[in-house]
Amino acid sequence: VREALAGLTVRGRLFLAAGATTIVYAVIVGQTPLIRVGVLISALPVLAALWLGRSRYRLALTRTVSPQLVAAGQPSEVQLALTNESRTPTGVLLLEDHLPYVLGTRPRFVLEGIGHGWRRHVTYQVRSEVRGRFDIGPMSVRVTDPFGLVELGRAFHTTASLTVTPRTVALPGIPLGGAWTGSGDNRPRAFATGSAEDVTVREYRRGDDLRRVHWRSSARVGELMVRREEQPWQSRATVFLDNRLISHRGQGVASSLEAAVSAAASVAVHLSQRGYAVRLVTASGEDGADWHSRSAGVNTAPLLEALAVVQIEHSARLDTTWLSDEPGHGGLLLAVLGAVTDHDGPFLKRLQHHAATSAAIALEVDEWAPHLARSAGKLTTTALAATGWRAVTLRPSDHLELVWQELGRLSSRQGVGA
Amino acid sequence: MSRQRASLTFTVGLAAAAFATTWFVLLSWRTFTSNAVELTMPLLFIGALVAGIGAGARWLRLPLVVVLSVQVVVTAMCVLGSVTGSIAPTPATLDEFVRAFQDGLVSARAYMAPIPSNVAPIIPILLTCGAATFVVMDLVAGALRRIPLAGLLLLVIYSVPVAITGNGLSWWAFVAVSIGFLGMLHLVNDEQVSRWGRGMGTDDDADPGAFGVRTGAVRGSALAIGTTATTLALALPIIIPTLEVTLFDGNGPGQREIEVINPMVDLRRNLDRGLDVPLLRVTTPERNPSYFRTTVLTSFNGDTWTPGDRDIPETQVARGKMPDLTGVAVEAPREEMPFDVEVTGDFDSTWLPTTPQVSVMEVEGDWRYDTSTMDFMTTDDDTTTSSMSYSFVGVSVQPDPALMDNAVSGAADVRSAYLEVSTEVSDDIRNLAATVTKDATTRFRKAQALQQWFREDGNFEYSTADIENADEGNLDSFLDESGRIGYCEQFAASMAIMARILGIPARVAVGFLEPERIGPDTYEFSSHDLHAWPELFFPGAGWVRFEPTPGARAPGVPSYTDVDLGPEASAEPSPSATQPSEELAPRGETAPSEDAVSDEGSSFPWLSIVLVLLGVLLVLALVLVPTVVRRRRRDRRLDGGIEDLWLELRDHAVDLGHGWPRGRSPRVTGDWLSAHFGSSSAADGAERPRRGPEQDPVAVEALDRLVGRIERARYSRSGDAHPSGQAADDVRVVEAALDHGVGPRVRRWSRWLPRSLRPAPHAPATEVVTRETADAFRG
């Protein structure tokens, strides 16, 4: 009840104050008929608070978001199941699900006079044009009385998250390097059994030879494990995304960064579909995930998820730690670059040496900010080409497929592994 | 479509509720006029029209300005029509309306509510105001939906008659108003809620109504809350002290008011009636009882003398000893005589005839006295003097003319109302008063001169022949050279007015002149004995009777009024005069002081103020007891051993509402306690500050030390030595950290109403709040 009294709205407090003033005035001046009025309007908020305060209720809410991962522009469905586990609540319940504004309007419901065991489902759609990870919820509950004098705020706590991935375009197949074979055709091949340390294990499947059981691992894991005497070779590809603030122009959805992210996502999806193990590297280094293994099939979700949350990097420094660990093991490197300055020269050189094959898509970032003065200096692509990169330019008006094809033509002309 | 329909219902319902509520509140204006139907029925019509126009126009979504102007025009035409009979605003009708309005203003100024029916009605004013109220209410409540603002407006309308006449609405009208107002409030709020809930996603397969549930149960709750509040409003004023509101006080205005019947009308009727009907039978040892007073008329409104406004609380019941005589010096010679009065069935009055001064009164029934006039009246409509008997002890005072001659102005000793002269009194009368008394030097001599002038020098003639025409407003003609024929009322009224003009407080008394002796010690007053005379106030002598009516009617004058004071009196105010000045000095002092003592009204508040102060002190003491007890206990414990300190910690935690784990080791308890620590640097205002051991490391150290001490005290072989002052300091630190872990409100409660003083076992309060199950996701 104390909580309910604290929850008096401005109107409720006003009523209380006006009523008390009227009573005091009427008592002092002796105008008895006014006391009634005072009692009436001061009793109202108190009664309303008492009435709301004695209400005890338990509401259980289940929220399901499906799918949790959608591409920008695709709808996702939110399902709510609300159950009243207690008595009939006394007030009017105003429910509002909190959504980020990019996901659309917040759904609101009015509940009143629901009984015990009441259960309802409701479904609504959310859709976002912007990539990112969004929290859906929590659901806030406001309880009010019939006169709007008291309002209590309650809230559920949990939220569900929805990841909106960048838009991707399907890219045509072009000749690329990066694998030992130089073609996109990679298959698992057997490796000669060396020491026991090299052995990888997997769980026992029906039909496995009992002699292949790896007892030590079985003892550790608690179930039968067998040695794997074959190991897939991986075609590895690294997608480097330059997400530094100084490399990009424009704001929000219309910025060159978004175009870069979208291009990187398209490339990454394309490469993993072609059987590459793709890893994503940004200006701040590798994202936590390792090489996205080929055995996961063409599941590009983790890659896209990582790209969905890529933020602009404020420092001008480029992280190079990932380059140092295994030189020459880079496989195919595909860089999505913004504006390149002279300071980036050494880094780009290292990048080139790190990978077996490297190619770049350079964004003509000034085109994204036509109102700004053009940055001095030559075209990024020419600068890159001068240092031996295979590079193509992407402008806002360009289609990525066409640019990608051009890159393919470029590589066939220069020859693989130039 | 369904929403549109609902909106129509809402629009019409709101407009109708606003109209009905306003009309019921306007019913309280009935008390202003004696023919209320002429007011309420046109208002009902106008209100319905305004509401209809408003609702219809809002339904058609006409602009607000258009609606408002249509309403104003229609309302103005209706008011015009009901006042002048024609709704066309021609110059003639407009002129007539303006005249009626001004006449109404004049009557409103001249008469008390309710305005009598035989003067220019104030209906035009009330109609105009009422109609304007309807328009504004329709705008505020119907169009703008500001119901609290509308409520304020209603309160203003309601409080106007309350402030002027003290009459409110009857209980059923109040209930109706309350229903109307709460109904509006609920309607608008309900509409807002339903509009709020419409933000449902426009999805084809999701039913928008699947979640929103409106069963109408809230309407029942609104009814319950509203009914309870209204019942409280009807019932509670009875309990609220100093007020005499009764629960169901009749069916309309004017019932509760003390009916002040103008005794002049009685007097005129009785004098005129021809038949001399016996009215009073008085048994008294007094030789020649005369001048029995029934009523005192205190206020003159320019036309007539009226008893004025009387404010008579219940404490002034005429039983037993009466207050001391007003303005009479204690040394003044006085004589007390018992009187037994028997009233015949023919005398129907709400006023009791008594001698002007009474010391003891014995009467059955609810008779009250007015402290300033000392006349007796009933507050009960059914009670009259008819066939009743009562007794009293009358006091006759023999004023000292010399004293009165020297008296200072009495203006300071009486209410200013006794000196008010209506602005309508013509300059002729003022000049006349000055001319007649120009030779007299003191106030008393001026009064004497006036009386002399009325009785003899002014060539007045007493006659009751023209009583019927002796109506209001002819004071001028009565005092004019050509008039000067009249009866006692006119003489008394004129002299009182002229006395006031001269600066002497004056009033008119109405009563009986001289009885007829019908037996030993028994006298009879009859209807022809009715009389009126002026009473003038002189400090030290009190209210003194004069007799301006010529000898044909009243043969004798009070002895003190025709004393020849001698010419040298004009020099008397000089201090050299021995006798009078000696008397004057103390009188001048004592009269006001006695006045203060004898004034019942001023002695009462002292008692109640003292009582109120005592009550406040008592409440204050009650409020302070818990915190004082707790503080003393705390001080004692802080000086005690380690177990006492531990107990103090426990009580402090309990005070803050944390409870205290039972059956745990000191270490576990300490861990539990440290989870409630708050940071001292955190903002003080937060209701729920962050809590945890990390918030205050210093306090955690202190607590650890305390825990160590108590463990040693309890479990080590030697036991702990008597704790040093540091342990008490540690307790203070820990308590401060605990204080920082709660909101300011909890802290206040713990200080003023510590929970540890409650005898009940302390358990941490658990409250059921909303719960949420783990959300299930599909990935």
Contacts between the chains, C-beta under 8 A, distances in Angstrom:
chain1	res1	chain2	res2	distance
A	11	B	148	5.9
A	14	B	148	6.4
A	15	B	148	7.3
A	18	B	152	7.7
A	22	B	155	7.4
A	23	B	240	7.4
A	27	B	240	6.6
A	27	B	242	6.6
A	27	B	243	7.0
A	30	B	242	7.5
A	30	B	243	7.4
A	31	B	159	7.3
A	31	B	162	4.9
A	31	B	163	6.4
A	31	B	166	6.5
A	32	B	166	7.7
A	32	B	168	7.2
A	32	B	237	6.4
A	32	B	243	4.7
A	32	B	244	6.9
A	32	B	245	4.2
A	33	B	158	7.7
A	33	B	162	4.8
A	33	B	166	7.7
A	33	B	167	6.9
A	33	B	168	2.2
A	33	B	169	6.8
A	33	B	245	7.2
A	34	B	158	7.7
A	34	B	159	6.0
A	34	B	162	5.7
A	34	B	168	7.3
A	35	B	236	7.6
A	35	B	237	4.3
A	35	B	240	5.9
A	35	B	243	6.5
A	35	B	245	6.8
A	36	B	168	7.0
A	36	B	174	6.0
A	36	B	233	4.7
A	36	B	234	6.8
A	36	B	237	5.6
A	36	B	245	7.7
A	37	B	155	6.1
A	37	B	158	6.5
A	37	B	233	7.4
A	39	B	232	5.7
A	39	B	233	4.3
A	39	B	236	4.7
A	39	B	237	6.5
A	40	B	178	5.8
A	40	B	229	5.6
A	40	B	230	6.4
A	40	B	232	7.4
A	40	B	233	3.8
A	41	B	151	7.2
A	43	B	228	7.4
A	43	B	229	4.3
A	43	B	232	4.7
A	43	B	233	6.6
A	43	B	236	7.8
A	44	B	182	7.6
A	44	B	225	7.0
A	44	B	226	7.9
A	44	B	229	5.0
A	47	B	225	5.0
A	47	B	228	5.5
A	47	B	229	5.6
A	47	B	232	8.0
A	48	B	225	5.8
A	51	B	221	6.7
A	51	B	224	7.6
A	51	B	225	5.9
A	56	B	768	5.2
A	57	B	768	8.0
A	57	B	770	7.3
A	58	B	768	6.3
A	58	B	770	6.7
A	58	B	771	5.1
A	59	B	770	5.5
A	59	B	771	7.3
A	59	B	772	8.0
A	60	B	771	6.2
A	60	B	772	6.5
A	60	B	773	4.8
A	61	B	772	5.4
A	61	B	773	7.1
A	61	B	775	7.8
A	62	B	773	5.8
A	62	B	775	6.0
A	62	B	776	5.9
A	63	B	775	4.7
A	64	B	775	7.2
A	64	B	776	5.8
A	64	B	777	6.5
A	64	B	778	6.4
A	65	B	777	6.6
A	66	B	778	5.2
A	67	B	778	7.9
A	68	B	777	6.5
A	68	B	778	7.4
A	68	B	779	5.7
A	80	B	211	7.4
A	82	B	211	7.2
A	85	B	771	7.6
A	86	B	768	7.6
A	88	B	217	7.5
A	90	B	221	6.4
A	91	B	218	7.6
A	91	B	221	7.9
A	92	B	193	5.9
A	92	B	218	5.2
A	94	B	193	6.8
A	94	B	196	6.2
A	94	B	197	7.0
A	95	B	211	7.5
A	104	B	201	7.0
A	105	B	199	5.6
A	105	B	201	6.9
A	106	B	199	6.5
A	107	B	199	6.4
A	107	B	200	5.8
A	107	B	201	5.3
A	108	B	196	6.2
A	108	B	197	5.3
A	108	B	198	7.5
A	108	B	199	4.2
A	108	B	200	6.9
A	109	B	197	6.0
A	109	B	200	7.3
A	109	B	211	4.1
A	109	B	212	4.9
A	110	B	193	5.8
A	110	B	194	6.7
A	110	B	196	6.9
A	110	B	197	3.5
A	110	B	212	4.8
A	110	B	213	7.4
A	110	B	214	6.4
A	111	B	211	7.4
A	111	B	212	7.1
A	111	B	213	5.1
A	112	B	213	6.0
A	112	B	214	5.4
A	112	B	215	6.0
A	112	B	216	7.8
A	112	B	217	6.0
A	112	B	218	5.0
A	113	B	213	6.8
A	113	B	214	7.7
A	113	B	215	3.5
A	113	B	216	7.0
A	113	B	217	2.9
A	113	B	218	6.7
A	114	B	213	5.5
A	114	B	215	7.7
A	118	B	213	7.9
A	120	B	210	6.0
A	120	B	211	5.6
A	120	B	213	7.8
A	121	B	210	7.0
A	122	B	206	6.2
A	122	B	207	7.9
A	122	B	210	4.9
A	122	B	211	4.2
A	123	B	203	6.8
A	123	B	205	7.0
A	123	B	206	4.4
A	124	B	200	7.4
A	124	B	201	3.8
A	124	B	203	5.6
A	124	B	206	5.7
A	125	B	201	6.1
A	125	B	203	5.2
A	125	B	206	7.9
A	137	B	775	7.9
A	141	B	770	6.4
A	144	B	189	7.8
A	144	B	193	7.2
A	145	B	221	7.4
A	145	B	225	7.1
A	146	B	186	5.1
A	146	B	189	6.4
A	146	B	190	7.1
A	146	B	218	4.9
A	146	B	219	7.2
A	146	B	221	5.5
A	146	B	222	3.5
A	146	B	225	6.8
A	147	B	182	7.0
A	147	B	185	4.8
A	147	B	186	5.9
A	147	B	189	5.7
A	147	B	222	6.8
A	147	B	225	7.2
A	148	B	185	7.4
A	148	B	189	4.0
A	148	B	192	7.1
A	154	B	769	6.7
A	154	B	770	4.9
A	155	B	770	7.5
A	156	B	770	6.5
A	156	B	772	4.3
A	157	B	772	5.8
A	158	B	772	5.7
A	158	B	774	7.0
A	158	B	775	4.9
A	159	B	775	7.9
A	160	B	775	5.6
A	160	B	777	6.2
